């Protein structure tokens, strides 16, 4: 007898995805907030507060790009839940194992397709 495949609790997954999406959006909003007036951001010949702040902002841009990618994956997973295709690979249509969905609930690709 073949055992039933493991299942995931979709309501729990949705709650987790929505909570994570809220956290990502809050972090993005903080990163994208304009600097305070008169903060003196700029690069100079000497390392000082302005240069340090400017380098920090450049780093924040990279972090924001990564968070936007995470936000897109979370939104896709929520859309898949809504349309009833959660747990099905977007590329090949194969079932995504429950273990992968538990460890990476925003997975829209099976391991094979994600590895390509």
Secondary structure, 3 states (H helix, E strand, C coil): CCCCCCCCCHHHHHHHHHHHHHHHHHHHHHHHCCCCCCCCCCCCCCCCHHHHHHHHHHHHHHHHHHHHHHHHHHHHHHHHHHHCCCCECCCCCCECCHHHHHHCCCCCCCHHHHHC
